[in-house]
Amino acid sequence: MFEFLVQYAHTSSKISIIVLCWLAFYLFLTFWAFLYRFFAIASAIKKENKSLQTLVADESNLPSSITIIQGIVGESVGKEVLHIWKQKILQNASKGLTLLGIVASTAPFVGLFGTVVEILEAFSYLGGGEGKVAFDTVAPVISKALIATAAGILTAIPAYSFHLILKRKCYELSLVLQMQIDYLMSKQSHQLRF
């Protein structure tokens, strides 16, 4: 495998090598962003579920993560403040989703660009001969050029999958936050009646 990579590096154009390095960087970013955000969102969901349980058990009057906003507005927390609190938590949780979306949508095009450049370069070398080129001469050149497209697709698949997984986790977090808001508003409404 190592010999194949060394041979590929010696026989490929600089642009193809740059494209493959770019895609390798994309792939690294994809896995890093996914792992970092996945555990951060899972931790936030766990924390907010625990906060919801303490609210329902009447062990607390406010969600535990609202302390920053509570210091600004005091003890009285209305629906608008709770909405701001929810949006702030979701904004923090969804960091990195844009990066995954960009990688998922651009990686195939980056790979295709590398393939097109490699094929154009190959045809310029092949066209310099007497005009007759056999299939067994062209096939290896084209197969080598398609490596960039395959790398682009291989990079886009996990990026897109991870984007959807994190989007779902953010949705789960949003549901827990909304349950806390609904519970607090119903509790507040119930207290005003009596």
N, C-alpha and C positions, 0 to 999 in steps of 0.2 A: 504494500500500500504506500509506504514511504517513497519507494522508488518511482511509483506512478506519479505521486505529487511532485517530486523533483523533476521528472521528465516533463510533466505538464507545465511547470513553472518555466522551464527552459524553452519550450516550444510555443508558448502562448504569448500574446501581445501584452504590453504593459497595461492597457485598458482592461483586458480580461482579468489580470491579476488584481487590479484595483477594484473591479466589480466584485470579485470573490472575497476580497478583504472587507469590502463594504458590507456584503451580505453576512460575513462571519461576525462583524461588529453588530449588525442588526440582530442576529441570532443571540448573541451574548446579551444585548439590551433586552430582548424579549424575555429570556429566562430570568434575568435579574429583576426586571420590572414585575413580572408575574409573581415570583417568590416573595419579593418584598411586600407587594400590595396584598397578596393573598393572606399572608399571616397578619398584616396590619388590620385588614377588614375583618378577618375571623376573630381577632382580639376585640375589635370594636363591637361586633355582634354579641360576643360573649359578655362583655361589660354592660351593654345596653339590655340584654336579656336579664342579667342579674339586677340591674336597676329597675326594670319593669316588675320583677318579682318582689322587690322591696316596696315598690309603690302599691302594688296590689295587696300586700300583706300589712299595709299601713305602718311600715317601719320608717318611711320617709315621705316627705311632702313634695319633693322635686327629684327629677332624675339626677344621678350623681355627676354626670358630665356637664350639667348646666351651671356649675359654680362660677365660671368665668363671666357669663352673662348675668347671673344672679348678683354678682358684686356691683354691676353697673346699675341695674334696675331695682335692687332691693328685694324684699320678700314678695312683692306683688309681681307675679309673672302671668302675663296675658297670652292669648293665642298668637298674637303677632311675634312676641318674643320667643315663644316656643317654635314658631315657624322659622325664625332666624336661626335658632339653635339647631334645628333639624338640617337646614340648608348648609350651615357651617360644617357640621359633621359629615354630611354627604359630599361636600366639596373636597374636604380633606381625604375622604375615603376613595374618591374617584380619580385622584391624581395618578397618572401613569396610564390611564385608559386611552388617552389621546395618542400617546406614544405607540401603544400596541396597535391602535387603529391605523396609524401612519405606516408602521412597519408592514402590517397585513396588506395594505393597499398598494404600497410602493415596491415591495420586494420583488414581485413578479416582473415589474417593469424594469427594475434595475438589472435583473437576470436576463431579461429579453434584450436590453441594451448591450450587455456583454456578448450575447450570442450573435446579434446583428453585426457588431464590430468584428468579432472573430470570423464570421462567414465572409464579410466584405474583404477582410485581409486575406483569407484563404483563396477567394476567387481572384484577387489581384495577383497572387503567386501562381495560381493555376492558369490564369489567362496569359501569362508571359511565355508559355510554351508554343508549340506549333498549332494549337487550336484543338487537338484531339486529346481528350482526357478520359480515361477509363473510370468506370464506377468504383472500382476498388481503390482508386486514387482519391476520389472525392469523398467517399463514405467515411473514412477515418477522420478527415478534416471536419466534416459536418458533425459527426458524433462528438468530437472534442469540443466543438463550438456549443453544442447543446447542454454541456455541463453547467454553464452559467444560468440557463433557463431552469434547469432542474434545481439548482441551488436556490434560485429565487422562489420557486414554488415551495421547496422544502422549508424555507425561512418563513414564508407567509402562512403556512398551515398552522404551526403552533401559535404564531402571533394572533391569528384570527380566533383560534380556539380559546386561548388564554383571555383574549378580550371579552369573549362571550361569558366565560366562567366568572371573571371579575365583575362584569356587568350584572350578572345574576346575584353575586354576593352583595353588591351595592343595593340591589333591589331588596334583598332580605334585610339588610340593615335599615333601609328606608321603612320597611314594614314594622320593624320593632320600634323605631322612633315614632312612627305615626300611632302605634298602639299606646305608647306612653302619653302622647299629646291627647289622644281621644280619652284616655282614662282620666287624665288631669282635668280636662274640660268637663267631662261628665261629673266628676267629683266636685268641681267648683260650681257647676250648675245645680247639683243636688244640695250643696251647702247654702246657696243663695235662696233656695225655695224654703228652707227651714229656718 
